[in-house]
Amino acid sequence: MKDLTQTLATGKNFIGFTVAGDPDLDHTVDYVVAMAEAGADVVEIGIAFSDPSADGPTILSADQRALANDVTTDQVFETVAKIREKTDVPLVFLTYTNIVFKYGYLNFLKKMKANDVQGIILPDMPLEEQKDFLPMVKNQGRHLIQLVTSQSKDRLPKILEEASGFVYVVSSLGITGTRQKLSNEANDLIAEIRKYSQVPVGVGFGISQVDQASQFPAANAIIVGSALVDIIAQHPDDASPYLTDFIHKMKEAQHA
């Protein structure tokens, strides 16, 4: 399988996102594969949670659709196994601590390893609450993706000591969702990160338009979630060509 860190270390990369089970698990397989074939360098798979504190209305609605389908964590792992039959694109989970805690930290990580999910993003698990989980992550050879914001500067050195896989830079404070205008603060934050770490950096939260794809030239990757989830919501049964077209346009803009 392609290595997450090595994949993101060079070039300008695209990380896409979808919620497992939206609109259903069979389509999730199709849409992750479509993203990979369209040029997504990494795909984040969301495991739906009833109270996703970092997510805006678009992803919240996708979570609610998945939960209405009674999607379980075991079914998500089964879906990843099917994805793995069709693509070796690096995969990362995005979910919330309670999901992993209820499943059992170690059991969850072992299942990640067995299905070659290389990293996990837990927006509600700050550095100060990682002491039990992080050693297990390292022992299983997985990555706990650290999030940083413009408010992280005083804590940045300590956060980056534990950074692996990639560092997730939050471009705009608040919740996820498409934005008409993005702040350039993330570029300053990336420069600060480079003083402490050479782990690849991805920028997300709000990137949704072609003209935003090149706004963060120092980043190793842009991360796009809500815009892709919205495409799936608009075309639940046949989103693949629309996802492909969108990703092609974003990658072209990145490399223009």
C-alpha positions as CSV (number, residue, x, y, z in Angstrom):
1,M,0.0,0.0,0.0
2,K,1.1,3.6,-0.6
3,D,2.6,5.2,2.5
4,L,0.6,8.2,3.8
5,T,3.6,10.3,4.8
6,Q,5.6,9.5,1.7
7,T,2.6,10.3,-0.5
8,L,2.2,13.7,1.0
9,A,5.9,14.6,1.3
10,T,6.3,15.8,-2.2
11,G,4.2,17.8,-4.7
12,K,0.8,19.4,-4.2
13,N,-1.7,16.8,-3.0
14,F,-5.4,16.6,-2.7
15,I,-7.2,14.9,0.3
16,G,-10.9,14.2,-0.2
17,F,-13.5,13.2,2.3
18,T,-16.7,11.3,2.4
19,V,-18.9,9.9,5.2
20,A,-19.2,6.1,5.3
21,G,-22.8,5.1,4.7
22,D,-23.9,8.3,2.8
23,P,-26.0,7.5,0.9
24,D,-25.2,3.8,1.7
25,L,-22.1,1.7,2.2
26,D,-22.0,0.3,-1.4
27,H,-21.9,3.8,-2.8
28,T,-19.2,4.7,-0.3
29,V,-17.0,2.0,-1.9
30,D,-17.7,3.4,-5.3
31,Y,-17.1,7.0,-4.3
32,V,-13.8,6.4,-2.5
33,V,-12.5,4.5,-5.5
34,A,-13.8,7.2,-7.8
35,M,-12.0,9.9,-5.8
36,A,-8.8,7.9,-5.9
37,E,-9.0,7.3,-9.7
38,A,-9.7,11.0,-10.2
39,G,-6.4,11.9,-8.5
40,A,-7.2,12.2,-4.8
41,D,-3.9,11.4,-3.1
42,V,-5.5,10.5,0.3
43,V,-9.1,9.9,1.2
44,E,-10.6,10.6,4.6
45,I,-13.5,8.4,5.6
46,G,-15.9,9.8,8.2
47,I,-17.5,7.5,10.7
48,A,-20.8,9.1,11.6
49,F,-21.3,10.5,15.1
50,S,-24.5,12.0,16.5
51,D,-22.9,15.2,17.8
52,P,-20.0,16.1,15.5
53,S,-18.8,19.3,17.2
54,A,-16.3,20.3,14.5
55,D,-18.6,19.8,11.6
56,G,-21.0,22.2,9.8
57,P,-24.4,21.5,8.5
58,T,-23.3,19.7,5.3
59,I,-21.3,17.0,7.0
60,L,-23.8,16.9,9.9
61,S,-26.5,16.0,7.4
62,A,-24.4,13.3,5.9
63,D,-23.8,11.9,9.4
64,Q,-27.5,11.9,10.0
65,R,-28.2,10.0,6.7
66,A,-25.6,7.4,7.7
67,L,-27.0,7.0,11.2
68,A,-30.4,6.6,9.7
69,N,-29.0,3.7,7.8
70,D,-27.9,2.2,11.1
71,V,-24.3,2.1,9.9
72,T,-22.1,0.4,12.5
73,T,-18.3,0.7,13.1
74,D,-17.9,-3.0,12.1
75,Q,-19.7,-2.3,8.9
76,V,-17.4,0.7,8.2
77,F,-14.4,-1.7,8.6
78,E,-16.1,-4.2,6.2
79,T,-16.6,-1.4,3.7
80,V,-12.9,-0.4,4.0
81,A,-12.0,-4.0,3.2
82,K,-14.0,-3.8,0.0
83,I,-12.3,-0.5,-0.9
84,R,-9.0,-2.2,-0.3
85,E,-9.8,-4.7,-3.0
86,K,-10.0,-1.9,-5.5
87,T,-7.5,0.8,-4.6
88,D,-4.3,1.3,-2.6
89,V,-5.0,5.0,-1.9
90,P,-3.9,6.0,1.6
91,L,-6.9,6.1,3.9
92,V,-7.5,8.1,7.1
93,F,-10.5,8.0,9.4
94,L,-12.2,11.1,10.8
95,T,-14.5,10.5,13.7
96,Y,-15.0,11.4,17.4
97,T,-13.5,10.0,20.5
98,N,-16.6,8.3,21.9
99,I,-16.9,6.1,18.8
100,V,-13.4,4.8,19.2
101,F,-13.7,4.5,23.0
102,K,-16.9,2.5,22.8
103,Y,-15.3,0.1,20.3
104,G,-12.2,-0.2,22.4
105,Y,-9.1,1.9,21.6
106,L,-6.8,-1.1,21.0
107,N,-9.5,-3.1,19.1
108,F,-10.2,-0.1,16.9
109,L,-6.5,0.4,16.1
110,K,-5.9,-3.3,15.4
111,K,-8.8,-3.2,12.9
112,M,-7.3,-0.1,11.3
113,K,-4.0,-1.9,10.9
114,A,-5.7,-5.0,9.5
115,N,-7.5,-2.9,6.9
116,D,-4.5,-0.6,6.2
117,V,-6.2,2.6,7.4
118,Q,-3.0,4.5,8.2
119,G,-4.3,7.4,10.3
120,I,-7.1,8.8,12.4
121,I,-8.3,12.4,13.1
122,L,-10.2,13.0,16.3
123,P,-11.1,16.7,16.5
124,D,-12.4,16.4,20.1
125,M,-9.2,14.8,21.5
126,P,-6.7,17.6,22.2
127,L,-3.1,16.9,23.0
128,E,-3.8,17.0,26.8
129,E,-6.2,14.0,26.5
130,Q,-4.1,11.8,24.2
131,K,-1.9,10.2,26.9
132,D,-3.8,6.9,27.0
133,F,-4.5,6.6,23.2
134,L,-1.3,7.9,21.6
135,P,1.0,5.1,22.9
136,M,-1.4,2.5,21.4
137,V,-1.4,4.4,18.1
138,K,2.3,4.3,17.9
139,N,2.5,0.6,18.9
140,Q,0.1,-0.3,16.1
141,G,2.1,1.8,13.6
142,R,-0.8,4.2,12.9
143,H,-0.9,8.0,12.9
144,L,-2.9,10.2,15.1
145,I,-3.2,13.3,13.0
146,Q,-2.7,16.5,15.1
147,L,-4.9,19.5,14.4
148,V,-3.5,23.0,14.7
149,T,-5.2,26.4,14.5
150,S,-4.2,30.0,14.6
151,Q,-4.8,29.8,18.4
152,S,-2.3,26.9,18.8
153,K,0.9,28.9,18.5
154,D,2.0,28.8,22.2
155,R,1.3,25.0,22.3
156,L,2.7,24.4,18.8
157,P,6.1,22.9,19.8
158,K,4.4,20.3,22.1
159,I,1.7,19.4,19.5
160,L,4.3,18.9,16.8
161,E,6.4,16.6,19.0
162,E,3.6,14.1,18.5
163,A,2.8,14.9,14.9
164,S,3.0,12.1,12.4
165,G,1.3,11.2,9.1
166,F,0.5,14.9,8.4
167,V,-0.4,18.0,10.4
168,Y,-4.0,19.2,9.8
169,V,-4.0,23.0,9.7
170,V,-7.5,24.5,10.2
171,S,-7.7,27.3,7.8
172,S,-10.6,29.1,9.5
173,L,-11.8,28.9,13.1
174,G,-15.2,27.5,13.6
175,I,-16.9,24.4,12.0
176,T,-16.4,22.8,8.7
177,G,-18.2,24.0,5.6
178,T,-17.8,25.8,2.4
179,R,-16.6,29.4,2.6
180,Q,-16.6,32.1,0.0
181,K,-13.4,33.7,1.4
182,L,-10.6,32.1,3.3
183,S,-8.0,33.8,5.6
184,N,-4.3,33.6,4.7
185,E,-3.4,33.0,8.3
186,A,-2.8,29.4,7.5
187,N,0.2,30.3,5.4
188,D,1.8,32.0,8.4
189,L,1.0,29.0,10.6
190,I,2.6,26.7,8.1
191,A,5.8,28.7,8.2
192,E,5.7,28.5,12.0
193,I,5.2,24.7,11.8
194,R,8.2,24.3,9.6
195,K,10.4,25.7,12.4
196,Y,9.6,22.6,14.5
197,S,8.7,19.8,12.1
198,Q,9.0,18.5,8.6
199,V,5.9,16.4,8.8
200,P,3.7,17.1,5.8
201,V,1.0,19.8,6.2
202,G,-2.5,19.6,4.9
203,V,-4.9,22.6,5.1
204,G,-8.6,22.2,5.4
205,F,-11.9,23.6,6.7
206,G,-13.7,25.7,4.1
207,I,-11.8,24.9,0.9
208,S,-14.5,24.4,-1.7
209,Q,-13.8,26.5,-4.8
210,V,-11.3,26.2,-7.6
211,D,-9.8,29.6,-7.0
212,Q,-9.1,28.5,-3.4
213,A,-7.1,25.5,-4.4
214,S,-3.9,27.5,-4.9
215,Q,-4.3,29.8,-1.8
216,F,-1.9,27.8,0.4
217,P,1.2,27.2,-1.7
218,A,3.4,26.1,1.3
219,A,1.0,23.3,2.2
220,N,1.7,19.7,1.0
221,A,-2.1,19.2,0.6
222,I,-5.4,20.8,0.5
223,I,-8.3,19.0,2.3
224,V,-11.8,19.2,0.9
225,G,-14.8,17.8,2.7
226,S,-18.1,19.6,2.6
227,A,-17.9,20.3,-1.2
228,L,-17.5,16.6,-1.9
229,V,-20.2,15.6,0.6
230,D,-22.5,18.2,-1.0
231,I,-21.9,16.6,-4.5
232,I,-22.9,13.2,-3.1
233,A,-26.0,14.7,-1.5
234,Q,-27.0,16.2,-4.8
235,H,-26.3,13.0,-6.8
236,P,-26.6,10.2,-4.3
237,D,-27.0,7.4,-6.9
238,D,-24.5,8.6,-9.5
239,A,-21.9,11.0,-7.9
240,S,-18.8,9.5,-9.4
241,P,-18.6,11.6,-12.6
242,Y,-19.3,14.8,-10.6
243,L,-16.7,14.0,-8.0
244,T,-14.2,13.2,-10.8
245,D,-14.9,16.5,-12.6
246,F,-14.5,18.5,-9.3
247,I,-11.3,16.8,-8.3
248,H,-9.8,17.3,-11.7
249,K,-10.5,21.0,-11.6
250,M,-9.1,21.4,-8.1
251,K,-5.9,19.6,-8.9
252,E,-5.5,21.5,-12.1
253,A,-5.8,24.8,-10.1
254,Q,-3.3,23.5,-7.5
255,H,-0.7,22.9,-10.2
256,A,-1.4,26.0,-12.4
